[in-house]
Amino acid sequence: MSTHTNTISQPDPKRWKALFLLCFANFLVIMDASIIQIALPSIKEALGYTQESLQWVMSAFLLFFGGFLLLGGRLADLFGNRRIFNLGVLILAISSLFAGLAWSEMSLNVSRAVQGVGSALIAPAALSMVMQLFSFSNKEKGKALAFWGLSGAAGGAFGIVLGGVLTGFFSWRWPLLIYVPLSILVLVISLMLLQKSSQKSTGRIDYIGAILVTASLMLIVYGIVTAEHSGWQSSNTIISLIVGVVLFLVFLLVESKVKEALLPLDIFKTPNLGIGNIAVFLVQAAWFPLMYMVILYLQQVLQFSPSVGAMAVLPVPIFMAFFMVAVAEKVLAKLGLKRTMIIGFIILGAGNVLFSQVATVDGSYWISVLLPSFVASLGNALAYLSATTASVSEVEIEKSGLASGLYNTNFQVGSAIGLAIMVAIAGATTKSSHAVNAVTALNEGFQQAFFWSGIVAFIGAVLALLFVRSRNK
């Protein structure tokens, strides 16, 4: 055990370079969900997808990514973070090559699913390494988590821009093929910068738990994704969600009984870990649908072309970068976790509600998009950094992979559930609208989705007020 402690107390001289690499890997993983969005119409035409089956280009990735995250975190704890991280990057590189060269609907869907598995190994191992690299100093850890938060937020927003540019100038294959050289680059640099884990947890994999939680998360994500397209009343949606929830409850029951659980339930005794994960879920449920709806609003209401629409959201990751690094970290250090989270959620909610008021049919880009984006980005930066800090910063090093898997699961499932609910609200509002034309009806749907995304953020503020335990800064 002594070597383990020494490694932690001695700062790694390469830690900032290693942080940059790990954040870049996280950026790639989060970007993989959004980079393909603008290419979907081209993919539909090239590979013969129907409008209904086209969702699987996105869903196959999200399903396997969300489903395997807890297992990925446990594997990182058992076999060493660097080893699992590199395995994930290798899987991502190979599956991206096959996805980029896809010759049929099935070949692309399978490749996207395997990309999801690779990403589920990368994300928890990478965050776990960030926690270990900076475990000796709370000040440096705060800065490192700010960069980590930025990499995730920027990946989601920048993916849309890069996907638009690559599809516009080359073809739909390039948003997928670009991952091959980038993954190889990460793999090569990781061997130079990342240290092997000095001590791996001993133990075995809880296979029953792994099968139960992976199946339950995949069914829940599948049910949510199906709800977006078929509606919440469809039998597919209802059966998937019910079976998924039942399997998850069985999983929790099994975990409370087995000796070496995949998810030891005592991890929730860690101060603020439970509320931190709920906060991560709510941040994404409020933020992810917002970005999705903004892109649709730009294209379908303000009539921006796909590439111009993609470029129009470019200021968002720039705002995020500035707020995350220059503002959020300092506010967190000064005000502490609880107040920062409450303020962040309130500002994020205000940004969403502002969108619901100013995103009008005859709106202008500056007032209807840029101004509320600025407000929402500030709120997101504060809420996201405090939620991430609460979720992972006080966990024992031996369980950091598991905590990272839990955090990433809530990040993904929050995005999926938030999006499905807001798409349903927007669709129902548009259908029941008495507006004189289709664009006005569509916009009424977007405005309702913005408003309710704001309500989700306000719920986050209330929960933070009630449940975050104050501690010394």
HUKA-V972347 format. One record per run of one state. SS is the DSSP state (a for helix, b for strand, c for the rest). FROM is the first residue (numbers start at 0). TO is the last residue. If there is no record, write none. Layout:
ss:from:to
SS:FROM:TO
SS:FROM:TO
//
This chain:
ss:from:to
c:0:0
a:1:8
c:9:13
a:14:33
c:34:35
a:36:46
c:47:51
a:52:78
c:79:79
a:80:99
c:100:103
a:104:132
c:133:136
a:137:168
c:169:172
a:173:192
c:193:205
a:206:229
c:230:233
a:234:256
c:257:263
a:264:268
c:269:271
a:272:300
c:301:304
a:305:311
c:312:312
a:313:334
c:335:335
a:336:357
c:358:363
a:364:391
c:392:395
a:396:431
c:432:436
a:437:466
c:467:472
//
